[in-house]
Amino acid sequence: MATGIIAFANLPAATVTFALVVAVFIGVSWIVDGFVALSLLGADASKAWTLLYAVLGIIAGVVVLFSPLYAATVLWIMLGASLVVLGALQLMRALTMKRDAEQIDPLAAEIV
């Protein structure tokens, strides 16, 4: 409870700390994922893609660990951009749903 009160008392510092913790967690996760992919290299049919995935995961994890604040900023910007794109795609799906329903079943178009 005391931690929550301190976090609300100094919200900008709590936000930066949270972003750093998330970035470090993502960096460690990418490194672990890269090593897991390397360990499965012998069992995978596409060895080149698995090796590329593993190496990129390890490199990305190390970069995130060496610059967590910059990485957190880039990750938040990518998250925002992807949410905007997903929202636009969802809007396009909703606008074309009636036309698609009419092509499938004329009676279903009345429901939509």
Secondary structure, DSSP 4 states (H G I P E B T S, - for coil): -HHHHHHHHTHHHHHHHHHHHHHHHHHHHHHHHHHHHHHTGGG-S-HHHHHHHHHHHHHHHHHHHHSHHHHHHHHHHHHHHHHHHHHHHHHHHHHHHHHHHHHH-HHHHHH-
